[in-house]
Amino acid sequence: MRNNNLLPEKLKPGDLIGIVSPSEPVRAEQEAHYAAGVAWLERQGFPVREGSHVRVTSSGEAPAAAQKAEDINDMFADPEVKAIIC
């Protein structure tokens, strides 16, 4: 039997969606696709908050595992974030 107390509420326009990148960060050559995805979410009525380490740094370095974990933990800890997309 399913415990409905474990199911999250359905998203509704205005709900904040957090974006994290726990594996590979967004690289310059992927930026157009990433931006299109973010724009689509926003057109659907969902504001987006990007994790601090979603992109490759200006020095070309990928974020460290601890930085990527920090992004995920920050999103789960933020009561305004209603969904997280990787």
C-alpha positions as CSV (number, residue, x, y, z in Angstrom):
1,M,0.0,0.0,0.0
2,R,1.3,3.4,-0.9
3,N,1.9,6.0,1.8
4,N,0.7,9.3,0.3
5,N,2.5,11.2,3.0
6,L,5.7,10.6,1.2
7,L,4.6,12.1,-2.1
8,P,5.5,15.7,-2.7
9,E,2.9,18.3,-3.7
10,K,2.4,18.8,-7.4
11,L,4.4,21.8,-8.8
12,K,2.4,24.9,-9.6
13,P,3.4,28.0,-11.5
14,G,5.5,30.2,-9.3
15,D,7.2,27.3,-7.5
16,L,10.9,27.6,-7.5
17,I,13.0,24.9,-9.2
18,G,16.7,24.5,-8.2
19,I,19.2,23.3,-10.8
20,V,22.3,21.4,-9.8
21,S,25.0,19.5,-11.7
22,P,26.3,16.6,-9.5
23,S,28.3,15.1,-12.3
24,E,29.6,17.2,-15.2
25,P,29.2,20.9,-15.1
26,V,27.7,22.9,-18.0
27,R,30.5,23.7,-20.4
28,A,30.6,26.6,-22.9
29,E,29.7,24.4,-25.8
30,Q,26.6,23.2,-23.9
31,E,25.4,26.7,-22.9
32,A,22.8,27.2,-25.6
33,H,21.1,23.9,-24.8
34,Y,21.2,24.6,-21.1
35,A,19.9,28.2,-21.5
36,A,17.0,26.8,-23.7
37,G,16.0,24.4,-21.0
38,V,16.0,27.1,-18.3
39,A,14.0,29.4,-20.6
40,W,11.5,26.7,-21.2
41,L,11.0,26.2,-17.4
42,E,10.6,29.9,-16.9
43,R,8.0,30.1,-19.8
44,Q,6.0,27.4,-18.0
45,G,5.9,29.7,-15.0
46,F,8.7,28.3,-12.8
47,P,11.4,30.6,-11.5
48,V,14.8,28.9,-11.5
49,R,17.7,29.0,-9.0
50,E,21.0,27.7,-10.3
51,G,23.5,26.1,-7.9
52,S,26.7,28.1,-7.4
53,H,28.8,25.4,-9.1
54,V,26.6,24.3,-12.1
55,R,29.1,25.8,-14.7
56,V,32.8,25.3,-15.3
57,T,34.7,28.0,-13.6
58,S,36.2,30.9,-15.5
59,S,39.6,29.2,-15.2
60,G,38.2,26.2,-17.1
61,E,38.2,24.0,-14.0
62,A,35.3,21.7,-13.1
63,P,33.9,22.1,-9.6
64,A,35.2,19.7,-7.0
65,A,32.9,17.0,-5.6
66,A,32.6,19.0,-2.3
67,Q,31.3,22.0,-4.2
68,K,28.8,20.0,-6.2
69,A,27.6,18.3,-2.9
70,E,27.3,21.8,-1.4
71,D,24.9,22.8,-4.2
72,I,22.7,19.8,-3.7
73,N,22.6,20.2,0.1
74,D,21.8,23.9,-0.3
75,M,18.9,23.2,-2.5
76,F,17.4,20.5,-0.1
77,A,17.9,22.9,2.8
78,D,16.1,25.8,1.1
79,P,12.4,25.7,1.9
80,E,11.6,27.9,-1.1
81,V,12.9,25.3,-3.5
82,K,10.1,23.0,-4.5
83,A,11.9,20.7,-7.0
84,I,15.5,20.0,-7.9
85,I,16.6,19.1,-11.4
86,C,20.0,17.7,-12.2
